[in-house]
Amino acid sequence: MEKWTYALLLVASIAVPMIRSFEYRIRFYSKWPALFAGIFAMMLIYIPWDVIFTQKGIWGFNHQYVSGLYIFSLPVEEWLFFVVITYCIVFTYEVLLFFFPKISFPRVAWWLSVILGVFFLLLAVTHTHQLYTVVTMTVSGLLALMQPIIKSHKTWLSHFYVTYLVTLVPFTIVNGILTSMPVVTYNDMENFGIRLFTIPVEDSVYLIGMMFITMMVYEKLKPGKKS
């Protein structure tokens, strides 16, 4: 049963969002084409990144807790991780958008993106010897700096940042389980070596990069979009 640990954790994560996707007020299922287009775009970058880092030993997977099915060096559960976690976060985004439609702080969102982008890039150039750190900070930093350029602060960025903060709690719980058992292992020579409980701090920046890509596509394609 241990070998299904990663898979069962993913099932537990997506169970409620999947069931509630058919709730008549949110009707999240109607947005699936836009969602999966966004997930696909994100995975075009993050899957090759994941494969390369796994092959280089920057992180790895405990064979005891995965099913044994691999695609390009990655357990099939790792592929599903990108789908499941992103699904749950975008579902949360839509729930917050429905119940709190007046959340809007475009100027703050603009400045937050600039500050985060510059901060992440500064961390990248000062930690070039740590591959996980430099790649994560560079990708997420550039994506943050893109937001003022594409003017997302005028539409969806406020809700995005609120959603990110809200979902950091369940993400920390899930990722904490993955890294404490551990299902996923890290080479701390390639990151800051600073952990939130058992989670490398880079993981939270990795997550925001994932979601920037997904949301840029999702908000362009979803039905009833405002922009």
Phi and psi in degrees as GROMACS dihedral restraints (atoms count N, CA, C in turn):
[ dihedral_restraints ]
;  ai    aj    ak    al  type     phi  dphi    fc
    3     4     5     6     1   -56.1    20    10
    4     5     6     7     1   -35.0    20    10
    6     7     8     9     1   -66.6    20    10
    7     8     9    10     1   -11.7    20    10
    9    10    11    12     1  -100.1    20    10
   10    11    12    13     1    10.7    20    10
   12    13    14    15     1   -57.3    20    10
   13    14    15    16     1   -51.5    20    10
   15    16    17    18     1   -61.5    20    10
   16    17    18    19     1   -45.8    20    10
   18    19    20    21     1   -62.1    20    10
   19    20    21    22     1   -44.0    20    10
   21    22    23    24     1   -66.6    20    10
   22    23    24    25     1   -34.2    20    10
   24    25    26    27     1   -64.4    20    10
   25    26    27    28     1   -38.9    20    10
   27    28    29    30     1   -67.7    20    10
   28    29    30    31     1   -40.8    20    10
   30    31    32    33     1   -61.6    20    10
   31    32    33    34     1   -44.1    20    10
   33    34    35    36     1   -63.0    20    10
   34    35    36    37     1   -35.4    20    10
   36    37    38    39     1   -67.8    20    10
   37    38    39    40     1   -40.0    20    10
   39    40    41    42     1   -94.0    20    10
   40    41    42    43     1   -10.1    20    10
   42    43    44    45     1   -55.2    20    10
   43    44    45    46     1   -55.0    20    10
   45    46    47    48     1   -67.7    20    10
   46    47    48    49     1   -49.4    20    10
   48    49    50    51     1   -55.6    20    10
   49    50    51    52     1   -38.7    20    10
   51    52    53    54     1   -65.4    20    10
   52    53    54    55     1   -46.1    20    10
   54    55    56    57     1   -63.4    20    10
   55    56    57    58     1   -42.4    20    10
   57    58    59    60     1   -77.8    20    10
   58    59    60    61     1    -7.2    20    10
   60    61    62    63     1   -64.0    20    10
   61    62    63    64     1   -19.8    20    10
   63    64    65    66     1   -99.7    20    10
   64    65    66    67     1     5.6    20    10
   66    67    68    69     1   -62.6    20    10
   67    68    69    70     1   133.8    20    10
   69    70    71    72     1   -64.4    20    10
   70    71    72    73     1   -25.1    20    10
   72    73    74    75     1   -79.7    20    10
   73    74    75    76     1   -40.0    20    10
   75    76    77    78     1   -84.8    20    10
   76    77    78    79     1   -43.7    20    10
   78    79    80    81     1    48.9    20    10
   79    80    81    82     1    49.6    20    10
   81    82    83    84     1   -63.0    20    10
   82    83    84    85     1   -28.5    20    10
   84    85    86    87     1   -58.7    20    10
   85    86    87    88     1   -28.4    20    10
   87    88    89    90     1   -70.4    20    10
   88    89    90    91     1   -14.5    20    10
   90    91    92    93     1  -102.5    20    10
   91    92    93    94     1     5.0    20    10
   93    94    95    96     1   -56.8    20    10
   94    95    96    97     1   -43.3    20    10
   96    97    98    99     1   -57.1    20    10
   97    98    99   100     1   -43.3    20    10
   99   100   101   102     1   -67.0    20    10
  100   101   102   103     1   -40.4    20    10
  102   103   104   105     1   -61.7    20    10
  103   104   105   106     1   -50.2    20    10
  105   106   107   108     1   -71.2    20    10
  106   107   108   109     1   -26.2    20    10
  108   109   110   111     1   -65.1    20    10
  109   110   111   112     1   -42.0    20    10
  111   112   113   114     1   -65.3    20    10
  112   113   114   115     1   -42.2    20    10
  114   115   116   117     1   -63.3    20    10
  115   116   117   118     1   -41.9    20    10
  117   118   119   120     1   -61.2    20    10
  118   119   120   121     1   -45.1    20    10
  120   121   122   123     1   -60.8    20    10
  121   122   123   124     1   -42.6    20    10
  123   124   125   126     1   -64.2    20    10
  124   125   126   127     1   -42.1    20    10
  126   127   128   129     1   -69.3    20    10
  127   128   129   130     1   -24.6    20    10
  129   130   131   132     1   -59.7    20    10
  130   131   132   133     1   -28.3    20    10
  132   133   134   135     1   -96.2    20    10
  133   134   135   136     1   -45.7    20    10
  135   136   137   138     1   -78.1    20    10
  136   137   138   139     1   -29.6    20    10
  138   139   140   141     1   -69.0    20    10
  139   140   141   142     1   -49.7    20    10
  141   142   143   144     1   -58.3    20    10
  142   143   144   145     1   -39.8    20    10
  144   145   146   147     1   -58.0    20    10
  145   146   147   148     1   -47.5    20    10
  147   148   149   150     1   -62.1    20    10
  148   149   150   151     1   -44.6    20    10
  150   151   152   153     1   -60.8    20    10
  151   152   153   154     1   -48.4    20    10
  153   154   155   156     1   -62.5    20    10
  154   155   156   157     1   -45.0    20    10
  156   157   158   159     1   -66.8    20    10
  157   158   159   160     1   -34.9    20    10
  159   160   161   162     1   -65.7    20    10
  160   161   162   163     1   -44.7    20    10
  162   163   164   165     1   -65.1    20    10
  163   164   165   166     1   -31.1    20    10
  165   166   167   168     1   -84.3    20    10
  166   167   168   169     1    -5.5    20    10
  168   169   170   171     1    77.6    20    10
  169   170   171   172     1    18.4    20    10
  171   172   173   174     1   -72.1    20    10
  172   173   174   175     1   -33.6    20    10
  174   175   176   177     1  -145.2    20    10
  175   176   177   178     1   169.9    20    10
  177   178   179   180     1  -157.8    20    10
  178   179   180   181     1  -179.8    20    10
  180   181   182   183     1  -129.3    20    10
  181   182   183   184     1   135.2    20    10
  183   184   185   186     1   -77.0    20    10
  184   185   186   187     1   114.1    20    10
  186   187   188   189     1   -60.4    20    10
  187   188   189   190     1   -19.8    20    10
  189   190   191   192     1   -67.3    20    10
  190   191   192   193     1   -26.6    20    10
  192   193   194   195     1  -113.8    20    10
  193   194   195   196     1    11.8    20    10
  195   196   197   198     1  -123.5    20    10
  196   197   198   199     1   158.2    20    10
  198   199   200   201     1   -67.2    20    10
  199   200   201   202     1   -23.9    20    10
  201   202   203   204     1   100.5    20    10
  202   203   204   205     1    -2.2    20    10
  204   205   206   207     1   -90.5    20    10
  205   206   207   208     1   123.2    20    10
  207   208   209   210     1  -124.8    20    10
  208   209   210   211     1   144.2    20    10
  210   211   212   213     1  -129.9    20    10
  211   212   213   214     1   117.6    20    10
  213   214   215   216     1    51.2    20    10
  214   215   216   217     1    51.5    20    10
  216   217   218   219     1    75.0    20    10
  217   218   219   220     1    -4.8    20    10
  219   220   221   222     1  -106.3    20    10
  220   221   222   223     1   136.3    20    10
  222   223   224   225     1   -58.5    20    10
  223   224   225   226     1   145.7    20    10
  225   226   227   228     1   -59.3    20    10
  226   227   228   229     1   -28.0    20    10
  228   229   230   231     1   -63.2    20    10
  229   230   231   232     1   -33.0    20    10
  231   232   233   234     1   -68.6    20    10
  232   233   234   235     1   -38.2    20    10
  234   235   236   237     1   -59.9    20    10
  235   236   237   238     1   -44.7    20    10
  237   238   239   240     1   -68.9    20    10
  238   239   240   241     1   -26.5    20    10
  240   241   242   243     1   -54.0    20    10
  241   242   243   244     1   -46.0    20    10
  243   244   245   246     1   -64.0    20    10
  244   245   246   247     1   -35.8    20    10
  246   247   248   249     1   -72.7    20    10
  247   248   249   250     1   -49.3    20    10
  249   250   251   252     1   -66.6    20    10
  250   251   252   253     1   -50.5    20    10
  252   253   254   255     1   -63.4    20    10
  253   254   255   256     1   -42.1    20    10
  255   256   257   258     1   -65.8    20    10
  256   257   258   259     1   -41.7    20    10
  258   259   260   261     1   -56.6    20    10
  259   260   261   262     1   -48.7    20    10
  261   262   263   264     1   -62.8    20    10
  262   263   264   265     1   -39.6    20    10
  264   265   266   267     1   -70.3    20    10
  265   266   267   268     1   -43.4    20    10
  267   268   269   270     1   -68.6    20    10
  268   269   270   271     1   -35.2    20    10
  270   271   272   273     1   -59.2    20    10
  271   272   273   274     1   -46.1    20    10
  273   274   275   276     1   -60.6    20    10
  274   275   276   277     1   -41.5    20    10
  276   277   278   279     1   -56.4    20    10
  277   278   279   280     1   -45.6    20    10
  279   280   281   282     1   -68.9    20    10
  280   281   282   283     1   -35.6    20    10
  282   283   284   285     1   -64.4    20    10
  283   284   285   286     1   -45.8    20    10
  285   286   287   288     1   -64.3    20    10
  286   287   288   289     1   -37.8    20    10
  288   289   290   291     1   -64.1    20    10
  289   290   291   292     1   -37.2    20    10
  291   292   293   294     1   -71.1    20    10
  292   293   294   295     1   -46.5    20    10
  294   295   296   297     1   -85.3    20    10
  295   296   297   298     1   -22.9    20    10
  297   298   299   300     1  -131.6    20    10
  298   299   300   301     1    62.8    20    10
  300   301   302   303     1   -66.8    20    10
  301   302   303   304     1   -19.3    20    10
  303   304   305   306     1   -87.7    20    10
  304   305   306   307     1     0.2    20    10
  306   307   308   309     1   -62.1    20    10
  307   308   309   310     1   118.4    20    10
  309   310   311   312     1  -162.2    20    10
  310   311   312   313     1   118.9    20    10
  312   313   314   315     1  -142.1    20    10
  313   314   315   316     1    66.5    20    10
  315   316   317   318     1   -58.2    20    10
  316   317   318   319     1   -40.6    20    10
  318   319   320   321     1   -66.8    20    10
  319   320   321   322     1   -42.7    20    10
  321   322   323   324     1   -63.8    20    10
  322   323   324   325     1   -42.6    20    10
  324   325   326   327     1   -62.1    20    10
  325   326   327   328     1   -38.4    20    10
  327   328   329   330     1   -61.6    20    10
  328   329   330   331     1   -51.8    20    10
  330   331   332   333     1   -66.7    20    10
  331   332   333   334     1   -37.2    20    10
  333   334   335   336     1   -61.4    20    10
  334   335   336   337     1   -40.9    20    10
  336   337   338   339     1   -64.0    20    10
  337   338   339   340     1   -43.1    20    10
  339   340   341   342     1   -64.5    20    10
  340   341   342   343     1   -46.4    20    10
  342   343   344   345     1   -63.2    20    10
  343   344   345   346     1   -46.5    20    10
  345   346   347   348     1   -62.0    20    10
  346   347   348   349     1   -44.5    20    10
  348   349   350   351     1   -59.3    20    10
  349   350   351   352     1   -47.9    20    10
  351   352   353   354     1   -66.1    20    10
  352   353   354   355     1   -42.1    20    10
  354   355   356   357     1   -62.3    20    10
  355   356   357   358     1   -47.1    20    10
  357   358   359   360     1   -61.8    20    10
  358   359   360   361     1   -41.8    20    10
  360   361   362   363     1   -68.2    20    10
  361   362   363   364     1   -35.0    20    10
  363   364   365   366     1   -63.8    20    10
  364   365   366   367     1   -40.2    20    10
  366   367   368   369     1   -63.9    20    10
  367   368   369   370     1   -36.9    20    10
  369   370   371   372     1   -63.7    20    10
  370   371   372   373     1   -47.2    20    10
  372   373   374   375     1   -74.2    20    10
  373   374   375   376     1   -17.4    20    10
  375   376   377   378     1   -97.9    20    10
  376   377   378   379     1    -0.8    20    10
  378   379   380   381     1  -134.6    20    10
  379   380   381   382     1    44.8    20    10
  381   382   383   384     1   -67.4    20    10
  382   383   384   385     1   -15.6    20    10
  384   385   386   387     1   -85.8    20    10
  385   386   387   388     1    -5.1    20    10
  387   388   389   390     1  -115.2    20    10
  388   389   390   391     1   105.4    20    10
  390   391   392   393     1   -65.6    20    10
  391   392   393   394     1   -41.7    20    10
  393   394   395   396     1   -62.1    20    10
  394   395   396   397     1   -43.5    20    10
  396   397   398   399     1   -63.5    20    10
  397   398   399   400     1   -51.0    20    10
  399   400   401   402     1   -66.4    20    10
  400   401   402   403     1   -40.9    20    10
  402   403   404   405     1   -70.0    20    10
  403   404   405   406     1   -45.4    20    10
  405   406   407   408     1   -62.0    20    10
  406   407   408   409     1   -47.1    20    10
  408   409   410   411     1   -67.3    20    10
  409   410   411   412     1   -35.2    20    10
  411   412   413   414     1   -68.1    20    10
  412   413   414   415     1   -49.6    20    10
  414   415   416   417     1   -62.1    20    10
  415   416   417   418     1   -50.6    20    10
  417   418   419   420     1   -69.0    20    10
  418   419   420   421     1   -33.9    20    10
  420   421   422   423     1   -64.4    20    10
  421   422   423   424     1   -45.5    20    10
  423   424   425   426     1   -65.5    20    10
  424   425   426   427     1   -39.3    20    10
  426   427   428   429     1   -66.1    20    10
  427   428   429   430     1   -37.8    20    10
  429   430   431   432     1   -63.6    20    10
  430   431   432   433     1   -41.8    20    10
  432   433   434   435     1   -70.7    20    10
  433   434   435   436     1   -20.0    20    10
  435   436   437   438     1   -69.3    20    10
  436   437   438   439     1   -27.3    20    10
  438   439   440   441     1   -62.2    20    10
  439   440   441   442     1   -45.6    20    10
  441   442   443   444     1   -62.6    20    10
  442   443   444   445     1   -32.2    20    10
  444   445   446   447     1   -67.4    20    10
  445   446   447   448     1   -43.1    20    10
  447   448   449   450     1   -88.2    20    10
  448   449   450   451     1     1.2    20    10
  450   451   452   453     1    62.4    20    10
  451   452   453   454     1    32.3    20    10
  453   454   455   456     1   -67.1    20    10
  454   455   456   457     1   -19.7    20    10
  456   457   458   459     1   -64.3    20    10
  457   458   459   460     1   -20.7    20    10
  459   460   461   462     1   -82.5    20    10
  460   461   462   463     1   -11.5    20    10
  462   463   464   465     1  -124.7    20    10
  463   464   465   466     1   -80.3    20    10
  465   466   467   468     1  -106.5    20    10
  466   467   468   469     1    -7.3    20    10
  468   469   470   471     1   -67.1    20    10
  469   470   471   472     1   -34.1    20    10
  471   472   473   474     1   -59.4    20    10
  472   473   474   475     1   -49.6    20    10
  474   475   476   477     1   -65.4    20    10
  475   476   477   478     1   -32.7    20    10
  477   478   479   480     1   -59.6    20    10
  478   479   480   481     1   -49.1    20    10
  480   481   482   483     1   -66.5    20    10
  481   482   483   484     1   -38.0    20    10
  483   484   485   486     1   -63.8    20    10
  484   485   486   487     1   -44.6    20    10
  486   487   488   489     1   -60.3    20    10
  487   488   489   490     1   -43.0    20    10
  489   490   491   492     1   -58.7    20    10
  490   491   492   493     1   -45.7    20    10
  492   493   494   495     1   -64.3    20    10
  493   494   495   496     1   -42.2    20    10
  495   496   497   498     1   -64.2    20    10
  496   497   498   499     1   -44.5    20    10
  498   499   500   501     1   -80.2    20    10
  499   500   501   502     1    -8.8    20    10
  501   502   503   504     1   -61.1    20    10
  502   503   504   505     1   -28.9    20    10
  504   505   506   507     1   -66.7    20    10
  505   506   507   508     1   -58.2    20    10
  507   508   509   510     1   -65.1    20    10
  508   509   510   511     1   -33.2    20    10
  510   511   512   513     1   -61.4    20    10
  511   512   513   514     1   -41.1    20    10
  513   514   515   516     1   -65.2    20    10
  514   515   516   517     1   -37.4    20    10
  516   517   518   519     1   -65.1    20    10
  517   518   519   520     1   -50.4    20    10
  519   520   521   522     1   -63.6    20    10
  520   521   522   523     1   -48.1    20    10
  522   523   524   525     1   -67.6    20    10
  523   524   525   526     1   -31.8    20    10
  525   526   527   528     1   -63.2    20    10
  526   527   528   529     1   -40.1    20    10
  528   529   530   531     1   -64.8    20    10
  529   530   531   532     1   -44.4    20    10
  531   532   533   534     1   -61.5    20    10
  532   533   534   535     1   -37.4    20    10
  534   535   536   537     1   -92.9    20    10
  535   536   537   538     1   -13.9    20    10
  537   538   539   540     1   -90.5    20    10
  538   539   540   541     1   -28.6    20    10
  540   541   542   543     1   -65.7    20    10
  541   542   543   544     1   -41.4    20    10
  543   544   545   546     1   -95.8    20    10
  544   545   546   547     1   144.6    20    10
  546   547   548   549     1   -83.8    20    10
  547   548   549   550     1   -41.0    20    10
  549   550   551   552     1  -111.1    20    10
  550   551   552   553     1   133.0    20    10
  552   553   554   555     1  -116.3    20    10
  553   554   555   556     1   152.7    20    10
  555   556   557   558     1  -127.3    20    10
  556   557   558   559     1   145.3    20    10
  558   559   560   561     1   -89.5    20    10
  559   560   561   562     1   105.2    20    10
  561   562   563   564     1   -69.9    20    10
  562   563   564   565     1    -7.3    20    10
  564   565   566   567     1   -70.8    20    10
  565   566   567   568     1   -18.1    20    10
  567   568   569   570     1  -105.4    20    10
  568   569   570   571     1    10.3    20    10
  570   571   572   573     1  -141.3    20    10
  571   572   573   574     1  -178.6    20    10
  573   574   575   576     1   -56.1    20    10
  574   575   576   577     1   -31.7    20    10
  576   577   578   579     1    83.1    20    10
  577   578   579   580     1     7.4    20    10
  579   580   581   582     1  -103.1    20    10
  580   581   582   583     1   130.5    20    10
  582   583   584   585     1  -125.1    20    10
  583   584   585   586     1   142.3    20    10
  585   586   587   588     1   -92.2    20    10
  586   587   588   589     1   104.1    20    10
  588   589   590   591     1    61.3    20    10
  589   590   591   592     1  -106.4    20    10
  591   592   593   594     1  -112.2    20    10
  592   593   594   595     1     9.2    20    10
  594   595   596   597     1  -103.1    20    10
  595   596   597   598     1   124.6    20    10
  597   598   599   600     1   -57.2    20    10
  598   599   600   601     1   137.6    20    10
  600   601   602   603     1   -62.4    20    10
  601   602   603   604     1   -25.1    20    10
  603   604   605   606     1   -61.7    20    10
  604   605   606   607     1   -25.2    20    10
  606   607   608   609     1   -60.2    20    10
  607   608   609   610     1   -35.4    20    10
  609   610   611   612     1   -70.0    20    10
  610   611   612   613     1   -30.3    20    10
  612   613   614   615     1   -78.2    20    10
  613   614   615   616     1   -37.4    20    10
  615   616   617   618     1   -55.8    20    10
  616   617   618   619     1   -43.7    20    10
  618   619   620   621     1   -63.1    20    10
  619   620   621   622     1   -44.5    20    10
  621   622   623   624     1   -66.2    20    10
  622   623   624   625     1   -32.2    20    10
  624   625   626   627     1   -65.3    20    10
  625   626   627   628     1   -44.7    20    10
  627   628   629   630     1   -53.0    20    10
  628   629   630   631     1   -46.2    20    10
  630   631   632   633     1   -76.0    20    10
  631   632   633   634     1   -31.7    20    10
  633   634   635   636     1   -58.3    20    10
  634   635   636   637     1   -49.2    20    10
  636   637   638   639     1   -61.9    20    10
  637   638   639   640     1   -48.6    20    10
  639   640   641   642     1   -58.5    20    10
  640   641   642   643     1   -46.6    20    10
  642   643   644   645     1   -69.7    20    10
  643   644   645   646     1   -33.8    20    10
  645   646   647   648     1   -62.6    20    10
  646   647   648   649     1   -38.1    20    10
  648   649   650   651     1   -77.4    20    10
  649   650   651   652     1   -45.9    20    10
  651   652   653   654     1   -57.0    20    10
  652   653   654   655     1   -47.1    20    10
  654   655   656   657     1   -70.2    20    10
  655   656   657   658     1   -23.7    20    10
  657   658   659   660     1   -73.2    20    10
  658   659   660   661     1   -33.6    20    10
  660   661   662   663     1  -105.8    20    10
  661   662   663   664     1   -17.3    20    10
  663   664   665   666     1   -68.1    20    10
  664   665   666   667     1   146.6    20    10
  666   667   668   669     1   -65.1    20    10
  667   668   669   670     1   142.1    20    10
  669   670   671   672     1    73.7    20    10
  670   671   672   673     1    18.6    20    10
  672   673   674   675     1   -63.2    20    10
  673   674   675   676     1   153.3    20    10
  675   676   677   678     1   -91.6    20    10
  676   677   678   679     1    -8.9    20    10
